[in-house]
Amino acid sequence: MAGLSDQIKKAQEVVSEEEIRKEVEQEVVKEQPKNLKTSVELTKDEITMILAKFAQLEFKGVEIELTYNLIVKLQNTYKKLLGQ
């Protein structure tokens, strides 16, 4: 069982990660026009490679939700490409 000081350090790291994520998101939102819509077309091979690389990575707390949503989008796009 971790000592109290270890638990405090871990809590501070989580808070720091969340603060950094919020700051980055705010900066990204400021830089992009509100009505910007992007479209990226990827091949089946490109999506396969990206998903394979994701499977090898390790993710930390604040990255998990964003990464999960990205993987779901890639998988859905891949399924559509398989249907063509």
Secondary structure, DSSP 8 states (H G I E B T S, - for coil): ---HHHHHHHHHHHHHHHHHHHHHHHHHHHHS-TT--------HHHHHHHHHHHHH----HHHHHHHHHHHHHHHHHHHHHHH-
